[in-house]
Amino acid sequence: MKIKYLGQCGFLITSQNTRAVTDPYLSYGVDENHYSEKTPWKRLYPPPCTLSELSPDIIVISHAHDDHLDPITVRKYLESGGDAFFIAPAPICDILAELGVKKERLIRAYAENEIIFNDLAVLPIPCAHTELHTDKNGDYLELSYFIKSGGKTVFFGGDMSLYDGICERISREDPDLLLLPCNGRDEERTANGIIGNITEVEAAELAARLKAPFVPMHHDLYEINGCPEENIAAAARAFGATLITKKEFTI
């Protein structure tokens, strides 16, 4: 699989027959809609492309926050004639439908229910952001995903925190690569409505325990909710974890 980092939790993952995009945030929507004195959101680099230019076959959404399920990115894609399938946690699929995604292009994802698409297998598991959240039916509002093809497995964490059993659950799939947020959390950000993720230390320790290389994400787009790359590298060295910092690579 070929993998290209798009910013925040966005990746283009290309297998032999399928182009999958995770959490495409390719606009200035957070800056325009959520900027305040306490939360001065300002992108540090522009969107690298449009979603249409990526020509996805499937779009995998982890949860409903604007930098993951971005209304602007989705609307522009649909207006351009985009017709990819969307995989998203079942409880948030109505949001995509309201944005104009056709019912037949929506795939409702449920934890532990594998989805087969062309040569990809997409397996969702519960994600804690920073806690596990479910709707009235018990379905998870946030999901992490294993994306598998050609004997390789990528774990896409989305916005995640650690919870009892998560390391063991990831280990059972024996991933070849981990895509992990590294921006962390603290009381000040939480008080301002910025929900945290694992830290660079937790990401490095998790990668070391799983004996899989990791790619940092959600760390370099916004200064107020980021983590310096030198801190991520230092944590990786401390735990003996393999860190991948290339923006494009193949596994």
C-alpha positions in Angstrom: 0.0 0.0 0.0 1.2 3.5 -0.8 0.4 6.1 1.8 0.5 9.9 1.6 -0.1 12.3 4.5 -2.6 15.1 3.8 -2.5 16.9 7.2 -4.4 16.4 10.5 -5.7 12.8 10.3 -5.9 12.8 6.5 -4.2 10.1 4.4 -4.5 8.8 0.9 -4.0 5.0 1.1 -3.7 3.4 -2.3 -3.8 -0.4 -2.8 -3.6 -2.2 -6.1 -7.3 -1.5 -6.9 -8.6 1.0 -4.4 -7.9 4.6 -3.3 -9.0 5.3 0.2 -8.9 8.7 2.0 -9.2 9.0 5.7 -10.7 12.1 7.5 -10.2 14.6 4.7 -9.9 18.1 6.1 -9.0 20.1 3.0 -10.4 23.6 3.8 -10.0 26.4 6.3 -13.3 25.5 8.0 -12.0 25.3 11.5 -10.3 28.7 11.2 -13.4 30.3 9.8 -16.0 28.8 12.1 -14.2 28.2 15.4 -11.6 31.0 15.8 -11.7 32.9 19.1 -9.2 34.7 21.4 -9.0 31.5 23.5 -8.8 29.2 20.5 -6.9 31.1 17.8 -7.2 28.4 15.1 -5.0 29.2 12.2 -3.7 26.6 9.7 0.1 26.4 9.5 0.0 25.2 5.9 -2.7 25.3 3.2 -4.7 22.2 2.1 -2.4 20.3 -0.3 -5.2 19.5 -2.8 -8.9 19.1 -3.1 -10.7 15.9 -2.4 -11.7 15.5 -6.0 -8.0 15.7 -7.1 -7.4 12.6 -4.9 -10.0 10.6 -6.9 -11.0 8.4 -3.9 -13.0 5.2 -4.2 -13.9 5.3 -0.5 -13.7 7.9 2.2 -13.2 6.7 5.8 -14.5 9.0 8.5 -13.6 8.4 12.2 -15.9 10.9 13.9 -18.0 14.0 13.4 -15.6 16.9 14.4 -15.1 19.5 11.6 -11.4 18.6 11.1 -12.4 15.0 10.4 -15.8 15.2 8.9 -15.4 18.6 7.2 -18.6 19.9 5.8 -16.8 22.3 3.4 -14.6 19.5 2.0 -17.5 17.1 1.6 -19.8 19.7 0.0 -17.2 20.8 -2.6 -16.4 17.2 -3.4 -20.1 16.4 -4.0 -20.7 19.6 -6.0 -17.8 18.6 -8.3 -19.5 15.3 -9.0 -17.6 13.1 -6.6 -19.3 9.8 -6.1 -17.0 7.8 -3.7 -18.5 5.6 -1.0 -18.3 7.0 2.6 -17.6 4.7 5.5 -18.5 6.4 8.9 -19.7 5.4 12.3 -23.4 4.6 12.0 -24.6 7.3 14.4 -23.1 10.1 12.4 -24.1 8.9 8.9 -27.1 11.2 9.0 -24.7 14.2 9.0 -23.3 13.0 5.7 -26.7 12.4 4.3 -27.6 16.0 5.2 -24.5 17.2 3.3 -25.8 15.5 0.2 -24.2 12.0 0.3 -26.6 9.6 -1.4 -28.0 6.8 0.7 -26.6 4.2 -1.6 -23.1 5.7 -1.1 -23.2 5.6 2.7 -21.7 2.5 4.5 -22.6 2.5 8.2 -19.7 1.2 10.2 -20.2 -0.7 13.4 -17.4 -1.8 15.8 -16.0 -5.3 14.9 -18.0 -5.6 11.7 -15.6 -5.9 8.8 -16.4 -4.1 5.5 -15.0 -5.5 2.3 -14.5 -3.0 -0.6 -12.7 -4.2 -3.7 -9.3 -5.4 -2.5 -9.6 -3.6 0.9 -10.9 -4.9 4.2 -11.9 -2.2 6.6 -12.4 -3.3 10.2 -13.7 -0.7 12.7 -13.0 -0.9 16.4 -14.2 1.4 19.3 -12.3 4.6 19.7 -12.1 6.7 22.9 -12.1 10.5 22.4 -11.2 10.8 25.3 -13.8 8.5 26.5 -15.9 5.8 24.7 -19.2 7.4 23.5 -22.2 5.5 22.2 -25.7 6.5 21.0 -28.9 5.1 22.4 -28.5 1.9 20.4 -25.0 1.3 21.9 -23.2 2.1 18.6 -19.9 4.0 18.9 -19.8 7.6 17.8 -16.0 7.4 17.2 -14.1 4.6 15.5 -10.6 3.6 14.7 -10.0 1.4 11.7 -7.7 -1.4 10.4 -7.3 -1.1 6.7 -6.0 -4.3 5.1 -4.9 -5.2 1.6 -2.3 -7.5 0.0 -1.2 -9.0 3.3 -0.5 -5.7 4.9 -2.5 -4.0 7.7 -2.6 -0.3 8.6 -4.1 0.8 11.9 -5.7 4.3 11.6 -6.4 5.6 15.1 -8.3 8.7 14.3 -8.7 10.9 17.4 -7.9 8.4 20.1 -7.1 7.9 23.8 -6.0 4.7 25.5 -8.5 2.5 27.3 -8.4 -0.9 28.9 -7.7 -3.6 26.4 -6.9 -1.3 23.4 -3.3 -2.4 23.1 -4.3 -6.0 23.1 -7.1 -5.4 20.6 -4.7 -3.7 18.2 -2.1 -6.4 18.7 -4.5 -9.2 17.6 -4.5 -7.7 14.1 -0.7 -7.6 14.0 -0.5 -4.3 12.1 2.4 -3.4 9.9 2.0 0.3 10.4 0.3 2.6 13.0 -1.2 6.0 12.1 -1.3 7.7 15.5 -2.3 11.2 16.8 0.4 12.8 18.9 -1.1 16.2 20.0 -1.9 15.1 23.5 -4.2 16.9 25.9 -4.1 19.2 29.0 -6.5 21.0 31.3 -6.3 24.3 29.5 -7.2 22.8 26.1 -10.0 20.7 27.6 -11.5 23.8 29.4 -11.6 25.5 26.0 -13.4 22.6 24.3 -10.3 21.1 22.6 -10.7 17.4 23.2 -7.4 15.6 23.5 -5.7 12.6 22.1 -2.7 10.4 23.1 0.5 12.2 23.7 3.7 11.7 21.7 5.0 9.6 24.7 1.9 7.4 24.7 2.1 7.0 20.9 5.8 6.0 21.0 5.2 3.5 23.9 2.3 2.0 22.1 4.3 1.5 18.9 7.2 0.0 20.9 4.8 -2.5 22.6 3.2 -3.5 19.3 6.6 -3.6 17.5 5.2 -1.7 14.6 6.4 1.6 13.1 4.2 4.6 13.6 3.4 7.8 11.6 2.5 10.8 13.7 -0.6 12.8 12.8 -2.8 15.5 14.2 0.3 17.3 15.4 1.5 19.8 12.8 -1.5 21.7 11.4 -2.5 23.9 14.4 0.0 25.4 16.8 -2.6 25.6 19.6 -3.3 21.8 19.4 0.0 20.4 18.1 3.2 18.8 19.1 6.7 19.6 17.8 8.2 16.9 15.7 11.4 17.0 17.7 9.4 16.0 20.8 7.8 13.1 18.8 11.3 12.0 17.7 12.7 12.2 21.2 9.8 10.0 22.5 10.4 7.5 19.8 14.1 7.2 20.7 13.3 6.9 24.4 11.1 3.9 23.8 13.0 2.4 20.9 10.0 2.9 18.6 10.4 3.2 14.8 9.1 6.6 13.6 8.2 7.4 10.0 8.3 11.1 9.1 8.1 10.9 5.3 5.0 12.4 3.8 4.8 9.6 1.2 6.0 6.0 1.5 5.1 2.4 0.7 4.6 -0.6 3.0 
